[in-house]
Amino acid sequence: MNKHQRAKIKATILTQIESLTEETQSPESAAQTKLRLERLGTALKRIAADNYGECFKCGNPIQMSQLLTFPETMLCIGCLNNPRTQT
Ligand SMILES: [Zn+2]
């Protein structure tokens, strides 16, 4: 992942955090929002690491489109679709 891609994902995370913070939440979804905010906060820290964007399980690069939708994701599509696969 290059510097430009990192910057793009970082901007995406910040935008998502901002919109989640601004949204008026029902008590039911507030807990979920809090969880998502925590995950995005973690992703923001992880993005500085060299292995950000690599699948936690198989080590393959995670698709850019997936990272831009869910920056906190730690698994590639293949591993998400095959949760029982062990490496
Ligand atoms: Zn994987």
PDB file of the backbone (N, CA, C, O) and the ligand in Angstrom, with CONECT records:
HET     ZN  A 101       1
ATOM      1  N   MET A   1       0.850  -1.202   0.000  1.00  0.00           N
ATOM      2  CA  MET A   1       0.000   0.000   0.000  1.00  0.00           C
ATOM      3  C   MET A   1       0.888   1.255   0.000  1.00  0.00           C
ATOM      4  O   MET A   1       1.778   1.397   0.838  1.00  0.00           O
ATOM      5  N   ASN A   2       0.636   2.138  -0.929  1.00  0.00           N
ATOM      6  CA  ASN A   2       1.478   3.334  -1.005  1.00  0.00           C
ATOM      7  C   ASN A   2       0.945   4.473  -0.134  1.00  0.00           C
ATOM      8  O   ASN A   2      -0.129   4.395   0.461  1.00  0.00           O
ATOM      9  N   LYS A   3       1.746   5.522  -0.093  1.00  0.00           N
ATOM     10  CA  LYS A   3       1.463   6.677   0.754  1.00  0.00           C
ATOM     11  C   LYS A   3       0.113   7.317   0.396  1.00  0.00           C
ATOM     12  O   LYS A   3      -0.649   7.736   1.268  1.00  0.00           O
ATOM     13  N   HIS A   4      -0.152   7.376  -0.898  1.00  0.00           N
ATOM     14  CA  HIS A   4      -1.390   7.985  -1.370  1.00  0.00           C
ATOM     15  C   HIS A   4      -2.611   7.198  -0.904  1.00  0.00           C
ATOM     16  O   HIS A   4      -3.603   7.776  -0.461  1.00  0.00           O
ATOM     17  N   GLN A   5      -2.524   5.862  -1.010  1.00  0.00           N
ATOM     18  CA  GLN A   5      -3.640   5.008  -0.576  1.00  0.00           C
ATOM     19  C   GLN A   5      -3.873   5.134   0.925  1.00  0.00           C
ATOM     20  O   GLN A   5      -5.012   5.200   1.388  1.00  0.00           O
ATOM     21  N   ARG A   6      -2.764   5.166   1.681  1.00  0.00           N
ATOM     22  CA  ARG A   6      -2.852   5.346   3.127  1.00  0.00           C
ATOM     23  C   ARG A   6      -3.567   6.646   3.485  1.00  0.00           C
ATOM     24  O   ARG A   6      -4.433   6.675   4.360  1.00  0.00           O
ATOM     25  N   ALA A   7      -3.191   7.709   2.798  1.00  0.00           N
ATOM     26  CA  ALA A   7      -3.784   9.025   3.056  1.00  0.00           C
ATOM     27  C   ALA A   7      -5.276   9.018   2.740  1.00  0.00           C
ATOM     28  O   ALA A   7      -6.078   9.638   3.439  1.00  0.00           O
ATOM     29  N   LYS A   8      -5.635   8.301   1.669  1.00  0.00           N
ATOM     30  CA  LYS A   8      -7.028   8.226   1.246  1.00  0.00           C
ATOM     31  C   LYS A   8      -7.865   7.485   2.299  1.00  0.00           C
ATOM     32  O   LYS A   8      -8.967   7.914   2.644  1.00  0.00           O
ATOM     33  N   ILE A   9      -7.326   6.374   2.799  1.00  0.00           N
ATOM     34  CA  ILE A   9      -8.046   5.600   3.810  1.00  0.00           C
ATOM     35  C   ILE A   9      -8.138   6.378   5.113  1.00  0.00           C
ATOM     36  O   ILE A   9      -9.161   6.342   5.797  1.00  0.00           O
ATOM     37  N   LYS A  10      -7.065   7.079   5.451  1.00  0.00           N
ATOM     38  CA  LYS A  10      -7.051   7.872   6.674  1.00  0.00           C
ATOM     39  C   LYS A  10      -8.150   8.943   6.618  1.00  0.00           C
ATOM     40  O   LYS A  10      -8.861   9.171   7.596  1.00  0.00           O
ATOM     41  N   ALA A  11      -8.272   9.584   5.471  1.00  0.00           N
ATOM     42  CA  ALA A  11      -9.315  10.599   5.283  1.00  0.00           C
ATOM     43  C   ALA A  11     -10.699   9.970   5.401  1.00  0.00           C
ATOM     44  O   ALA A  11     -11.617  10.564   5.967  1.00  0.00           O
ATOM     45  N   THR A  12     -10.839   8.753   4.855  1.00  0.00           N
ATOM     46  CA  THR A  12     -12.107   8.031   4.934  1.00  0.00           C
ATOM     47  C   THR A  12     -12.472   7.729   6.383  1.00  0.00           C
ATOM     48  O   THR A  12     -13.622   7.897   6.791  1.00  0.00           O
ATOM     49  N   ILE A  13     -11.480   7.278   7.159  1.00  0.00           N
ATOM     50  CA  ILE A  13     -11.728   6.972   8.573  1.00  0.00           C
ATOM     51  C   ILE A  13     -12.199   8.222   9.307  1.00  0.00           C
ATOM     52  O   ILE A  13     -13.171   8.183  10.060  1.00  0.00           O
ATOM     53  N   LEU A  14     -11.506   9.320   9.080  1.00  0.00           N
ATOM     54  CA  LEU A  14     -11.855  10.568   9.762  1.00  0.00           C
ATOM     55  C   LEU A  14     -13.265  11.034   9.386  1.00  0.00           C
ATOM     56  O   LEU A  14     -14.009  11.529  10.232  1.00  0.00           O
ATOM     57  N   THR A  15     -13.620  10.873   8.114  1.00  0.00           N
ATOM     58  CA  THR A  15     -14.966  11.241   7.663  1.00  0.00           C
ATOM     59  C   THR A  15     -16.018  10.365   8.326  1.00  0.00           C
ATOM     60  O   THR A  15     -17.064  10.853   8.754  1.00  0.00           O
ATOM     61  N   GLN A  16     -15.733   9.064   8.407  1.00  0.00           N
ATOM     62  CA  GLN A  16     -16.688   8.135   9.019  1.00  0.00           C
ATOM     63  C   GLN A  16     -16.854   8.427  10.511  1.00  0.00           C
ATOM     64  O   GLN A  16     -17.965   8.382  11.039  1.00  0.00           O
ATOM     65  N   ILE A  17     -15.739   8.727  11.188  1.00  0.00           N
ATOM     66  CA  ILE A  17     -15.805   9.069  12.609  1.00  0.00           C
ATOM     67  C   ILE A  17     -16.658  10.321  12.795  1.00  0.00           C
ATOM     68  O   ILE A  17     -17.493  10.393  13.696  1.00  0.00           O
ATOM     69  N   GLU A  18     -16.432  11.294  11.935  1.00  0.00           N
ATOM     70  CA  GLU A  18     -17.158  12.557  12.022  1.00  0.00           C
ATOM     71  C   GLU A  18     -18.667  12.346  11.842  1.00  0.00           C
ATOM     72  O   GLU A  18     -19.468  12.866  12.619  1.00  0.00           O
ATOM     73  N   SER A  19     -19.045  11.584  10.816  1.00  0.00           N
ATOM     74  CA  SER A  19     -20.472  11.391  10.557  1.00  0.00           C
ATOM     75  C   SER A  19     -21.120  10.551  11.648  1.00  0.00           C
ATOM     76  O   SER A  19     -22.279  10.778  11.997  1.00  0.00           O
ATOM     77  N   LEU A  20     -20.388   9.584  12.189  1.00  0.00           N
ATOM     78  CA  LEU A  20     -20.938   8.765  13.279  1.00  0.00           C
ATOM     79  C   LEU A  20     -21.128   9.601  14.537  1.00  0.00           C
ATOM     80  O   LEU A  20     -22.086   9.400  15.284  1.00  0.00           O
ATOM     81  N   THR A  21     -20.221  10.531  14.766  1.00  0.00           N
ATOM     82  CA  THR A  21     -20.295  11.377  15.950  1.00  0.00           C
ATOM     83  C   THR A  21     -21.453  12.355  15.851  1.00  0.00           C
ATOM     84  O   THR A  21     -22.103  12.676  16.846  1.00  0.00           O
ATOM     85  N   GLU A  22     -21.698  12.821  14.636  1.00  0.00           N
ATOM     86  CA  GLU A  22     -22.734  13.833  14.435  1.00  0.00           C
ATOM     87  C   GLU A  22     -24.143  13.263  14.408  1.00  0.00           C
ATOM     88  O   GLU A  22     -25.101  13.940  14.780  1.00  0.00           O
ATOM     89  N   GLU A  23     -24.268  12.013  13.966  1.00  0.00           N
ATOM     90  CA  GLU A  23     -25.589  11.410  13.822  1.00  0.00           C
ATOM     91  C   GLU A  23     -26.338  11.348  15.154  1.00  0.00           C
ATOM     92  O   GLU A  23     -25.765  11.044  16.200  1.00  0.00           O
ATOM     93  N   THR A  24     -27.624  11.643  15.081  1.00  0.00           N
ATOM     94  CA  THR A  24     -28.460  11.463  16.259  1.00  0.00           C
ATOM     95  C   THR A  24     -28.829   9.990  16.356  1.00  0.00           C
ATOM     96  O   THR A  24     -29.364   9.406  15.413  1.00  0.00           O
ATOM     97  N   GLN A  25     -28.537   9.401  17.506  1.00  0.00           N
ATOM     98  CA  GLN A  25     -28.701   7.963  17.646  1.00  0.00           C
ATOM     99  C   GLN A  25     -29.852   7.614  18.574  1.00  0.00           C
ATOM    100  O   GLN A  25     -30.109   8.300  19.564  1.00  0.00           O
ATOM    101  N   SER A  26     -30.536   6.535  18.231  1.00  0.00           N
ATOM    102  CA  SER A  26     -31.481   5.957  19.172  1.00  0.00           C
ATOM    103  C   SER A  26     -30.658   5.185  20.195  1.00  0.00           C
ATOM    104  O   SER A  26     -29.532   4.784  19.900  1.00  0.00           O
ATOM    105  N   PRO A  27     -31.199   4.971  21.390  1.00  0.00           N
ATOM    106  CA  PRO A  27     -30.409   4.249  22.412  1.00  0.00           C
ATOM    107  C   PRO A  27     -29.936   2.883  21.930  1.00  0.00           C
ATOM    108  O   PRO A  27     -28.866   2.419  22.324  1.00  0.00           O
ATOM    109  N   GLU A  28     -30.738   2.234  21.070  1.00  0.00           N
ATOM    110  CA  GLU A  28     -30.374   0.900  20.599  1.00  0.00           C
ATOM    111  C   GLU A  28     -29.134   0.938  19.724  1.00  0.00           C
ATOM    112  O   GLU A  28     -28.265   0.075  19.845  1.00  0.00           O
ATOM    113  N   SER A  29     -29.042   1.920  18.849  1.00  0.00           N
ATOM    114  CA  SER A  29     -27.912   1.963  17.927  1.00  0.00           C
ATOM    115  C   SER A  29     -26.712   2.697  18.509  1.00  0.00           C
ATOM    116  O   SER A  29     -25.620   2.652  17.942  1.00  0.00           O
ATOM    117  N   ALA A  30     -26.909   3.372  19.637  1.00  0.00           N
ATOM    118  CA  ALA A  30     -25.809   4.122  20.240  1.00  0.00           C
ATOM    119  C   ALA A  30     -24.652   3.204  20.630  1.00  0.00           C
ATOM    120  O   ALA A  30     -23.485   3.557  20.459  1.00  0.00           O
ATOM    121  N   ALA A  31     -24.984   2.030  21.152  1.00  0.00           N
ATOM    122  CA  ALA A  31     -23.955   1.080  21.554  1.00  0.00           C
ATOM    123  C   ALA A  31     -23.158   0.600  20.343  1.00  0.00           C
ATOM    124  O   ALA A  31     -21.936   0.460  20.398  1.00  0.00           O
ATOM    125  N   GLN A  32     -23.878   0.353  19.250  1.00  0.00           N
ATOM    126  CA  GLN A  32     -23.217  -0.090  18.017  1.00  0.00           C
ATOM    127  C   GLN A  32     -22.310   1.000  17.470  1.00  0.00           C
ATOM    128  O   GLN A  32     -21.198   0.734  17.013  1.00  0.00           O
ATOM    129  N   THR A  33     -22.804   2.232  17.527  1.00  0.00           N
ATOM    130  CA  THR A  33     -22.012   3.361  17.044  1.00  0.00           C
ATOM    131  C   THR A  33     -20.740   3.498  17.850  1.00  0.00           C
ATOM    132  O   THR A  33     -19.671   3.756  17.296  1.00  0.00           O
ATOM    133  N   LYS A  34     -20.852   3.326  19.160  1.00  0.00           N
ATOM    134  CA  LYS A  34     -19.698   3.428  20.039  1.00  0.00           C
ATOM    135  C   LYS A  34     -18.651   2.374  19.675  1.00  0.00           C
ATOM    136  O   LYS A  34     -17.452   2.652  19.630  1.00  0.00           O
ATOM    137  N   LEU A  35     -19.134   1.162  19.419  1.00  0.00           N
ATOM    138  CA  LEU A  35     -18.251   0.067  19.040  1.00  0.00           C
ATOM    139  C   LEU A  35     -17.532   0.376  17.730  1.00  0.00           C
ATOM    140  O   LEU A  35     -16.325   0.167  17.600  1.00  0.00           O
ATOM    141  N   ARG A  36     -18.301   0.878  16.763  1.00  0.00           N
ATOM    142  CA  ARG A  36     -17.721   1.220  15.453  1.00  0.00           C
ATOM    143  C   ARG A  36     -16.679   2.321  15.594  1.00  0.00           C
ATOM    144  O   ARG A  36     -15.627   2.278  14.957  1.00  0.00           O
ATOM    145  N   LEU A  37     -16.980   3.310  16.436  1.00  0.00           N
ATOM    146  CA  LEU A  37     -16.042   4.414  16.665  1.00  0.00           C
ATOM    147  C   LEU A  37     -14.741   3.901  17.276  1.00  0.00           C
ATOM    148  O   LEU A  37     -13.655   4.367  16.932  1.00  0.00           O
ATOM    149  N   GLU A  38     -14.866   2.941  18.181  1.00  0.00           N
ATOM    150  CA  GLU A  38     -13.669   2.354  18.793  1.00  0.00           C
ATOM    151  C   GLU A  38     -12.834   1.629  17.746  1.00  0.00           C
ATOM    152  O   GLU A  38     -11.607   1.733  17.730  1.00  0.00           O
ATOM    153  N   ARG A  39     -13.521   0.888  16.866  1.00  0.00           N
ATOM    154  CA  ARG A  39     -12.819   0.140  15.824  1.00  0.00           C
ATOM    155  C   ARG A  39     -12.133   1.081  14.843  1.00  0.00           C
ATOM    156  O   ARG A  39     -11.007   0.835  14.409  1.00  0.00           O
ATOM    157  N   LEU A  40     -12.832   2.165  14.501  1.00  0.00           N
ATOM    158  CA  LEU A  40     -12.248   3.141  13.574  1.00  0.00           C
ATOM    159  C   LEU A  40     -11.042   3.822  14.210  1.00  0.00           C
ATOM    160  O   LEU A  40     -10.053   4.110  13.535  1.00  0.00           O
ATOM    161  N   GLY A  41     -11.131   4.076  15.516  1.00  0.00           N
ATOM    162  CA  GLY A  41     -10.017   4.671  16.240  1.00  0.00           C
ATOM    163  C   GLY A  41      -8.800   3.765  16.212  1.00  0.00           C
ATOM    164  O   GLY A  41      -7.667   4.223  16.060  1.00  0.00           O
ATOM    165  N   THR A  42      -9.056   2.453  16.365  1.00  0.00           N
ATOM    166  CA  THR A  42      -7.975   1.470  16.303  1.00  0.00           C
ATOM    167  C   THR A  42      -7.377   1.429  14.893  1.00  0.00           C
ATOM    168  O   THR A  42      -6.159   1.357  14.727  1.00  0.00           O
ATOM    169  N   ALA A  43      -8.241   1.477  13.892  1.00  0.00           N
ATOM    170  CA  ALA A  43      -7.781   1.460  12.502  1.00  0.00           C
ATOM    171  C   ALA A  43      -6.890   2.663  12.212  1.00  0.00           C
ATOM    172  O   ALA A  43      -5.908   2.564  11.476  1.00  0.00           O
ATOM    173  N   LEU A  44      -7.242   3.773  12.790  1.00  0.00           N
ATOM    174  CA  LEU A  44      -6.480   5.010  12.610  1.00  0.00           C
ATOM    175  C   LEU A  44      -5.058   4.846  13.156  1.00  0.00           C
ATOM    176  O   LEU A  44      -4.104   5.398  12.609  1.00  0.00           O
ATOM    177  N   LYS A  45      -4.936   4.088  14.229  1.00  0.00           N
ATOM    178  CA  LYS A  45      -3.601   3.833  14.790  1.00  0.00           C
ATOM    179  C   LYS A  45      -2.861   2.795  13.946  1.00  0.00           C
ATOM    180  O   LYS A  45      -1.658   2.902  13.707  1.00  0.00           O
ATOM    181  N   ARG A  46      -3.623   1.779  13.499  1.00  0.00           N
ATOM    182  CA  ARG A  46      -3.009   0.686  12.750  1.00  0.00           C
ATOM    183  C   ARG A  46      -2.515   1.113  11.378  1.00  0.00           C
ATOM    184  O   ARG A  46      -1.583   0.520  10.836  1.00  0.00           O
ATOM    185  N   ILE A  47      -3.145   2.152  10.812  1.00  0.00           N
ATOM    186  CA  ILE A  47      -2.824   2.553   9.445  1.00  0.00           C
ATOM    187  C   ILE A  47      -1.364   3.006   9.328  1.00  0.00           C
ATOM    188  O   ILE A  47      -0.784   2.973   8.243  1.00  0.00           O
ATOM    189  N   ALA A  48      -0.786   3.421  10.437  1.00  0.00           N
ATOM    190  CA  ALA A  48       0.620   3.846  10.424  1.00  0.00           C
ATOM    191  C   ALA A  48       1.563   2.648  10.349  1.00  0.00           C
ATOM    192  O   ALA A  48       2.725   2.794   9.972  1.00  0.00           O
ATOM    193  N   ALA A  49       1.067   1.472  10.705  1.00  0.00           N
ATOM    194  CA  ALA A  49       1.902   0.274  10.707  1.00  0.00           C
ATOM    195  C   ALA A  49       2.084  -0.258   9.287  1.00  0.00           C
ATOM    196  O   ALA A  49       1.219  -0.085   8.428  1.00  0.00           O
ATOM    197  N   ASP A  50       3.222  -0.906   9.058  1.00  0.00           N
ATOM    198  CA  ASP A  50       3.543  -1.422   7.730  1.00  0.00           C
ATOM    199  C   ASP A  50       2.561  -2.486   7.261  1.00  0.00           C
ATOM    200  O   ASP A  50       2.301  -2.615   6.065  1.00  0.00           O
ATOM    201  N   ASN A  51       2.015  -3.250   8.208  1.00  0.00           N
ATOM    202  CA  ASN A  51       1.154  -4.361   7.804  1.00  0.00           C
ATOM    203  C   ASN A  51      -0.320  -3.980   7.692  1.00  0.00           C
ATOM    204  O   ASN A  51      -1.169  -4.852   7.509  1.00  0.00           O
ATOM    205  N   TYR A  52      -0.634  -2.691   7.798  1.00  0.00           N
ATOM    206  CA  TYR A  52      -2.030  -2.301   7.599  1.00  0.00           C
ATOM    207  C   TYR A  52      -2.416  -2.598   6.153  1.00  0.00           C
ATOM    208  O   TYR A  52      -1.647  -2.341   5.227  1.00  0.00           O
ATOM    209  N   GLY A  53      -3.620  -3.144   5.974  1.00  0.00           N
ATOM    210  CA  GLY A  53      -4.073  -3.462   4.624  1.00  0.00           C
ATOM    211  C   GLY A  53      -3.740  -4.895   4.229  1.00  0.00           C
ATOM    212  O   GLY A  53      -4.092  -5.343   3.138  1.00  0.00           O
ATOM    213  N   GLU A  54      -3.057  -5.614   5.126  1.00  0.00           N
ATOM    214  CA  GLU A  54      -2.799  -7.027   4.883  1.00  0.00           C
ATOM    215  C   GLU A  54      -3.750  -7.844   5.735  1.00  0.00           C
ATOM    216  O   GLU A  54      -4.066  -7.484   6.869  1.00  0.00           O
ATOM    217  N   CYS A  55      -4.200  -8.950   5.165  1.00  0.00           N
ATOM    218  CA  CYS A  55      -5.105  -9.820   5.897  1.00  0.00           C
ATOM    219  C   CYS A  55      -4.416 -10.383   7.131  1.00  0.00           C
ATOM    220  O   CYS A  55      -3.298 -10.894   7.064  1.00  0.00           O
ATOM    221  N   PHE A  56      -5.102 -10.278   8.245  1.00  0.00           N
ATOM    222  CA  PHE A  56      -4.581 -10.740   9.532  1.00  0.00           C
ATOM    223  C   PHE A  56      -4.358 -12.252   9.509  1.00  0.00           C
ATOM    224  O   PHE A  56      -3.491 -12.778  10.207  1.00  0.00           O
ATOM    225  N   LYS A  57      -5.154 -12.931   8.696  1.00  0.00           N
ATOM    226  CA  LYS A  57      -5.138 -14.391   8.690  1.00  0.00           C
ATOM    227  C   LYS A  57      -4.194 -14.969   7.634  1.00  0.00           C
ATOM    228  O   LYS A  57      -3.338 -15.796   7.948  1.00  0.00           O
ATOM    229  N   CYS A  58      -4.354 -14.530   6.377  1.00  0.00           N
ATOM    230  CA  CYS A  58      -3.565 -15.148   5.300  1.00  0.00           C
ATOM    231  C   CYS A  58      -2.448 -14.249   4.793  1.00  0.00           C
ATOM    232  O   CYS A  58      -1.588 -14.707   4.041  1.00  0.00           O
ATOM    233  N   GLY A  59      -2.442 -12.981   5.186  1.00  0.00           N
ATOM    234  CA  GLY A  59      -1.358 -12.091   4.791  1.00  0.00           C
ATOM    235  C   GLY A  59      -1.502 -11.486   3.407  1.00  0.00           C
ATOM    236  O   GLY A  59      -0.655 -10.697   2.987  1.00  0.00           O
ATOM    237  N   ASN A  60      -2.563 -11.844   2.688  1.00  0.00           N
ATOM    238  CA  ASN A  60      -2.796 -11.257   1.371  1.00  0.00           C
ATOM    239  C   ASN A  60      -3.266  -9.815   1.510  1.00  0.00           C
ATOM    240  O   ASN A  60      -3.869  -9.456   2.522  1.00  0.00           O
ATOM    241  N   PRO A  61      -2.997  -8.979   0.500  1.00  0.00           N
ATOM    242  CA  PRO A  61      -3.480  -7.602   0.578  1.00  0.00           C
ATOM    243  C   PRO A  61      -5.007  -7.547   0.535  1.00  0.00           C
ATOM    244  O   PRO A  61      -5.644  -8.249  -0.250  1.00  0.00           O
ATOM    245  N   ILE A  62      -5.575  -6.715   1.380  1.00  0.00           N
ATOM    246  CA  ILE A  62      -7.023  -6.526   1.395  1.00  0.00           C
ATOM    247  C   ILE A  62      -7.374  -5.526   0.301  1.00  0.00           C
ATOM    248  O   ILE A  62      -6.660  -4.544   0.098  1.00  0.00           O
ATOM    249  N   GLN A  63      -8.477  -5.778  -0.402  1.00  0.00           N
ATOM    250  CA  GLN A  63      -8.874  -4.904  -1.507  1.00  0.00           C
ATOM    251  C   GLN A  63      -9.118  -3.482  -1.025  1.00  0.00           C
ATOM    252  O   GLN A  63      -9.684  -3.242   0.042  1.00  0.00           O
ATOM    253  N   MET A  64      -8.665  -2.547  -1.862  1.00  0.00           N
ATOM    254  CA  MET A  64      -8.791  -1.125  -1.556  1.00  0.00           C
ATOM    255  C   MET A  64     -10.256  -0.736  -1.344  1.00  0.00           C
ATOM    256  O   MET A  64     -10.568   0.044  -0.444  1.00  0.00           O
ATOM    257  N   SER A  65     -11.152  -1.278  -2.170  1.00  0.00           N
ATOM    258  CA  SER A  65     -12.575  -0.938  -2.069  1.00  0.00           C
ATOM    259  C   SER A  65     -13.150  -1.378  -0.730  1.00  0.00           C
ATOM    260  O   SER A  65     -14.010  -0.713  -0.151  1.00  0.00           O
ATOM    261  N   GLN A  66     -12.653  -2.513  -0.254  1.00  0.00           N
ATOM    262  CA  GLN A  66     -13.100  -3.035   1.041  1.00  0.00           C
ATOM    263  C   GLN A  66     -12.597  -2.142   2.179  1.00  0.00           C
ATOM    264  O   GLN A  66     -13.328  -1.849   3.126  1.00  0.00           O
ATOM    265  N   LEU A  67     -11.347  -1.721   2.067  1.00  0.00           N
ATOM    266  CA  LEU A  67     -10.758  -0.863   3.097  1.00  0.00           C
ATOM    267  C   LEU A  67     -11.426   0.510   3.139  1.00  0.00           C
ATOM    268  O   LEU A  67     -11.535   1.130   4.197  1.00  0.00           O
ATOM    269  N   LEU A  68     -11.867   0.970   1.978  1.00  0.00           N
ATOM    270  CA  LEU A  68     -12.502   2.286   1.940  1.00  0.00           C
ATOM    271  C   LEU A  68     -13.921   2.247   2.500  1.00  0.00           C
ATOM    272  O   LEU A  68     -14.443   3.268   2.948  1.00  0.00           O
ATOM    273  N   THR A  69     -14.544   1.072   2.474  1.00  0.00           N
ATOM    274  CA  THR A  69     -15.886   0.935   3.044  1.00  0.00           C
ATOM    275  C   THR A  69     -15.804   0.616   4.527  1.00  0.00           C
ATOM    276  O   THR A  69     -16.510   1.205   5.345  1.00  0.00           O
ATOM    277  N   PHE A  70     -14.921  -0.337   4.864  1.00  0.00           N
ATOM    278  CA  PHE A  70     -14.720  -0.725   6.263  1.00  0.00           C
ATOM    279  C   PHE A  70     -13.226  -0.654   6.597  1.00  0.00           C
ATOM    280  O   PHE A  70     -12.529  -1.668   6.570  1.00  0.00           O
ATOM    281  N   PRO A  71     -12.742   0.560   6.914  1.00  0.00           N
ATOM    282  CA  PRO A  71     -11.304   0.711   7.157  1.00  0.00           C
ATOM    283  C   PRO A  71     -10.797  -0.128   8.316  1.00  0.00           C
ATOM    284  O   PRO A  71      -9.601  -0.401   8.412  1.00  0.00           O
ATOM    285  N   GLU A  72     -11.702  -0.537   9.196  1.00  0.00           N
ATOM    286  CA  GLU A  72     -11.269  -1.300  10.371  1.00  0.00           C
ATOM    287  C   GLU A  72     -11.125  -2.788  10.082  1.00  0.00           C
ATOM    288  O   GLU A  72     -10.719  -3.559  10.951  1.00  0.00           O
ATOM    289  N   THR A  73     -11.464  -3.195   8.843  1.00  0.00           N
ATOM    290  CA  THR A  73     -11.415  -4.617   8.525  1.00  0.00           C
ATOM    291  C   THR A  73      -9.997  -5.166   8.639  1.00  0.00           C
ATOM    292  O   THR A  73      -9.033  -4.498   8.267  1.00  0.00           O
ATOM    293  N   MET A  74      -9.877  -6.377   9.152  1.00  0.00           N
ATOM    294  CA  MET A  74      -8.556  -6.998   9.318  1.00  0.00           C
ATOM    295  C   MET A  74      -8.444  -8.272   8.504  1.00  0.00           C
ATOM    296  O   MET A  74      -7.395  -8.916   8.497  1.00  0.00           O
ATOM    297  N   LEU A  75      -9.529  -8.644   7.808  1.00  0.00           N
ATOM    298  CA  LEU A  75      -9.515  -9.869   7.021  1.00  0.00           C
ATOM    299  C   LEU A  75      -9.867  -9.573   5.571  1.00  0.00           C
ATOM    300  O   LEU A  75     -10.671  -8.684   5.290  1.00  0.00           O
ATOM    301  N   CYS A  76      -9.258 -10.326   4.644  1.00  0.00           N
ATOM    302  CA  CYS A  76      -9.590 -10.171   3.230  1.00  0.00           C
ATOM    303  C   CYS A  76     -10.937 -10.849   2.957  1.00  0.00           C
ATOM    304  O   CYS A  76     -11.462 -11.585   3.792  1.00  0.00           O
ATOM    305  N   ILE A  77     -11.480 -10.580   1.765  1.00  0.00           N
ATOM    306  CA  ILE A  77     -12.772 -11.147   1.382  1.00  0.00           C
ATOM    307  C   ILE A  77     -12.753 -12.677   1.484  1.00  0.00           C
ATOM    308  O   ILE A  77     -13.710 -13.286   1.963  1.00  0.00           O
ATOM    309  N   GLY A  78     -11.675 -13.276   1.038  1.00  0.00           N
ATOM    310  CA  GLY A  78     -11.555 -14.729   1.051  1.00  0.00           C
ATOM    311  C   GLY A  78     -11.700 -15.303   2.439  1.00  0.00           C
ATOM    312  O   GLY A  78     -12.411 -16.286   2.645  1.00  0.00           O
ATOM    313  N   CYS A  79     -11.019 -14.683   3.400  1.00  0.00           N
ATOM    314  CA  CYS A  79     -11.072 -15.177   4.779  1.00  0.00           C
ATOM    315  C   CYS A  79     -12.414 -14.845   5.433  1.00  0.00           C
ATOM    316  O   CYS A  79     -12.913 -15.612   6.255  1.00  0.00           O
ATOM    317  N   LEU A  80     -12.993 -13.703   5.066  1.00  0.00           N
ATOM    318  CA  LEU A  80     -14.304 -13.350   5.614  1.00  0.00           C
ATOM    319  C   LEU A  80     -15.356 -14.346   5.153  1.00  0.00           C
ATOM    320  O   LEU A  80     -16.277 -14.684   5.897  1.00  0.00           O
ATOM    321  N   ASN A  81     -15.206 -14.815   3.909  1.00  0.00           N
ATOM    322  CA  ASN A  81     -16.170 -15.754   3.351  1.00  0.00           C
ATOM    323  C   ASN A  81     -15.912 -17.184   3.794  1.00  0.00           C
ATOM    324  O   ASN A  81     -16.786 -18.043   3.671  1.00  0.00           O
ATOM    325  N   ASN A  82     -14.713 -17.441   4.310  1.00  0.00           N
ATOM    326  CA  ASN A  82     -14.371 -18.786   4.773  1.00  0.00           C
ATOM    327  C   ASN A  82     -13.862 -18.721   6.203  1.00  0.00           C
ATOM    328  O   ASN A  82     -12.680 -18.950   6.459  1.00  0.00           O
ATOM    329  N   PRO A  83     -14.759 -18.409   7.135  1.00  0.00           N
ATOM    330  CA  PRO A  83     -14.309 -18.226   8.521  1.00  0.00           C
ATOM    331  C   PRO A  83     -13.716 -19.476   9.144  1.00  0.00           C
ATOM    332  O   PRO A  83     -13.033 -19.392  10.164  1.00  0.00           O
ATOM    333  N   ARG A  84     -13.965 -20.631   8.549  1.00  0.00           N
ATOM    334  CA  ARG A  84     -13.466 -21.857   9.161  1.00  0.00           C
ATOM    335  C   ARG A  84     -12.061 -22.217   8.670  1.00  0.00           C
ATOM    336  O   ARG A  84     -11.396 -23.080   9.242  1.00  0.00           O
ATOM    337  N   THR A  85     -11.614 -21.535   7.592  1.00  0.00           N
ATOM    338  CA  THR A  85     -10.289 -21.819   7.044  1.00  0.00           C
ATOM    339  C   THR A  85      -9.200 -21.462   8.057  1.00  0.00           C
ATOM    340  O   THR A  85      -9.169 -20.351   8.587  1.00  0.00           O
ATOM    341  N   GLN A  86      -8.328 -22.401   8.311  1.00  0.00           N
ATOM    342  CA  GLN A  86      -7.223 -22.173   9.231  1.00  0.00           C
ATOM    343  C   GLN A  86      -5.927 -22.038   8.467  1.00  0.00           C
ATOM    344  O   GLN A  86      -5.711 -22.726   7.469  1.00  0.00           O
ATOM    345  N   THR A  87      -5.073 -21.164   8.927  1.00  0.00           N
ATOM    346  CA  THR A  87      -3.768 -21.045   8.269  1.00  0.00           C
ATOM    347  C   THR A  87      -2.660 -21.442   9.237  1.00  0.00           C
ATOM    348  O   THR A  87      -1.483 -21.411   8.876  1.00  0.00           O
TER     349      THR A  87
HETATM  350 ZN    ZN A 101      -7.176 -13.522   4.105  1.00  0.00          ZN2+
END
